[in-house]
Amino acid sequence: MSSVLLYSIIFTQICILLAMLFCTIRLVIGPSAQDRILALDTLWMCTMLEALMMGIRYANDLYF
């Protein structure tokens, strides 16, 4: 794997983890039920993206 691809995957994983942190905060302290539902849905999507990025990074079919 080229170093540019590796660095971009690492950067993407950091961004996704940051988004997951913000979604978790919104899930815990959301002012309304709609905010909490949207945060949970976005957290689920970020989890799937993180699994996809791990599959690309480690070249393993298990994550796909």
C-alpha atoms as an extended CHARMM CRD file, in Angstrom:
* protein
*
        64  EXT
         1         1  MET       CA              0.0000000000        0.0000000000        0.0000000000  PROA      1               0.0000000000
         2         2  SER       CA              1.3670000000        3.4000000000       -0.8940000000  PROA      2               0.0000000000
         3         3  SER       CA              2.0990000000        5.8540000000        1.8540000000  PROA      3               0.0000000000
         4         4  VAL       CA             -0.3210000000        8.4670000000        0.4630000000  PROA      4               0.0000000000
         5         5  LEU       CA             -3.1810000000        5.9620000000        0.6050000000  PROA      5               0.0000000000
         6         6  LEU       CA             -2.2100000000        4.8830000000        4.1040000000  PROA      6               0.0000000000
         7         7  TYR       CA             -2.0930000000        8.4640000000        5.3830000000  PROA      7               0.0000000000
         8         8  SER       CA             -5.4170000000        9.3120000000        3.7790000000  PROA      8               0.0000000000
         9         9  ILE       CA             -7.0580000000        6.2410000000        5.3250000000  PROA      9               0.0000000000
        10        10  ILE       CA             -5.6600000000        7.1440000000        8.7460000000  PROA      10              0.0000000000
        11        11  PHE       CA             -6.9120000000       10.7300000000        8.3370000000  PROA      11              0.0000000000
        12        12  THR       CA            -10.3300000000        9.4330000000        7.3040000000  PROA      12              0.0000000000
        13        13  GLN       CA            -10.4910000000        7.1120000000       10.2960000000  PROA      13              0.0000000000
        14        14  ILE       CA             -9.6230000000        9.9750000000       12.6410000000  PROA      14              0.0000000000
        15        15  CYS       CA            -12.3550000000       12.1310000000       11.0830000000  PROA      15              0.0000000000
        16        16  ILE       CA            -14.9050000000        9.3330000000       11.4230000000  PROA      16              0.0000000000
        17        17  LEU       CA            -13.9390000000        8.7550000000       15.0570000000  PROA      17              0.0000000000
        18        18  LEU       CA            -14.3120000000       12.4790000000       15.7250000000  PROA      18              0.0000000000
        19        19  ALA       CA            -17.7660000000       12.4040000000       14.1340000000  PROA      19              0.0000000000
        20        20  MET       CA            -18.6390000000        9.3950000000       16.2930000000  PROA      20              0.0000000000
        21        21  LEU       CA            -17.5600000000       11.3260000000       19.3950000000  PROA      21              0.0000000000
        22        22  PHE       CA            -19.7810000000       14.2760000000       18.4680000000  PROA      22              0.0000000000
        23        23  CYS       CA            -22.7060000000       11.9330000000       17.7480000000  PROA      23              0.0000000000
        24        24  THR       CA            -22.2460000000       10.2670000000       21.1270000000  PROA      24              0.0000000000
        25        25  ILE       CA            -22.2780000000       13.6470000000       22.8590000000  PROA      25              0.0000000000
        26        26  ARG       CA            -25.4530000000       14.6390000000       20.9860000000  PROA      26              0.0000000000
        27        27  LEU       CA            -26.9930000000       11.2680000000       21.8640000000  PROA      27              0.0000000000
        28        28  VAL       CA            -26.3510000000       11.7940000000       25.5660000000  PROA      28              0.0000000000
        29        29  ILE       CA            -27.2430000000       15.4890000000       25.9330000000  PROA      29              0.0000000000
        30        30  GLY       CA            -29.5780000000       16.0190000000       22.9970000000  PROA      30              0.0000000000
        31        31  PRO       CA            -32.3390000000       18.4910000000       23.8400000000  PROA      31              0.0000000000
        32        32  SER       CA            -35.0830000000       16.5000000000       22.1200000000  PROA      32              0.0000000000
        33        33  ALA       CA            -35.8950000000       12.9500000000       21.1130000000  PROA      33              0.0000000000
        34        34  GLN       CA            -35.5230000000       13.8250000000       17.4340000000  PROA      34              0.0000000000
        35        35  ASP       CA            -31.9350000000       14.9570000000       18.0040000000  PROA      35              0.0000000000
        36        36  ARG       CA            -31.1490000000       11.7190000000       19.8100000000  PROA      36              0.0000000000
        37        37  ILE       CA            -32.6550000000        9.5920000000       17.0360000000  PROA      37              0.0000000000
        38        38  LEU       CA            -30.7010000000       11.4710000000       14.3690000000  PROA      38              0.0000000000
        39        39  ALA       CA            -27.4910000000       11.1240000000       16.4110000000  PROA      39              0.0000000000
        40        40  LEU       CA            -28.0580000000        7.3750000000       16.7840000000  PROA      40              0.0000000000
        41        41  ASP       CA            -28.6740000000        6.9840000000       13.0570000000  PROA      41              0.0000000000
        42        42  THR       CA            -25.5410000000        8.9630000000       12.2170000000  PROA      42              0.0000000000
        43        43  LEU       CA            -23.5430000000        6.9670000000       14.7620000000  PROA      43              0.0000000000
        44        44  TRP       CA            -24.6570000000        3.7340000000       13.0730000000  PROA      44              0.0000000000
        45        45  MET       CA            -23.5690000000        5.0930000000        9.6730000000  PROA      45              0.0000000000
        46        46  CYS       CA            -20.1880000000        6.1420000000       11.0660000000  PROA      46              0.0000000000
        47        47  THR       CA            -19.6940000000        2.6760000000       12.5340000000  PROA      47              0.0000000000
        48        48  MET       CA            -20.3090000000        1.0820000000        9.1410000000  PROA      48              0.0000000000
        49        49  LEU       CA            -17.8870000000        3.5320000000        7.4940000000  PROA      49              0.0000000000
        50        50  GLU       CA            -15.2540000000        2.7490000000       10.1020000000  PROA      50              0.0000000000
        51        51  ALA       CA            -15.5980000000       -0.9840000000        9.4090000000  PROA      51              0.0000000000
        52        52  LEU       CA            -15.2430000000       -0.2850000000        5.6880000000  PROA      52              0.0000000000
        53        53  MET       CA            -12.1140000000        1.7920000000        6.2620000000  PROA      53              0.0000000000
        54        54  MET       CA            -10.6030000000       -0.9580000000        8.3900000000  PROA      54              0.0000000000
        55        55  GLY       CA            -11.2800000000       -3.4420000000        5.6110000000  PROA      55              0.0000000000
        56        56  ILE       CA             -9.4980000000       -1.2260000000        3.1070000000  PROA      56              0.0000000000
        57        57  ARG       CA             -6.6070000000       -0.5020000000        5.4580000000  PROA      57              0.0000000000
        58        58  TYR       CA             -5.9140000000       -4.1130000000        6.4340000000  PROA      58              0.0000000000
        59        59  ALA       CA             -6.9560000000       -5.6120000000        3.0470000000  PROA      59              0.0000000000
        60        60  ASN       CA             -9.1710000000       -8.1220000000        4.8070000000  PROA      60              0.0000000000
        61        61  ASP       CA            -12.4940000000       -9.3980000000        3.4710000000  PROA      61              0.0000000000
        62        62  LEU       CA            -13.7720000000       -9.9820000000        7.0100000000  PROA      62              0.0000000000
        63        63  TYR       CA            -14.6490000000       -6.2950000000        7.4230000000  PROA      63              0.0000000000
        64        64  PHE       CA            -16.6350000000       -6.1970000000        4.2020000000  PROA      64              0.0000000000
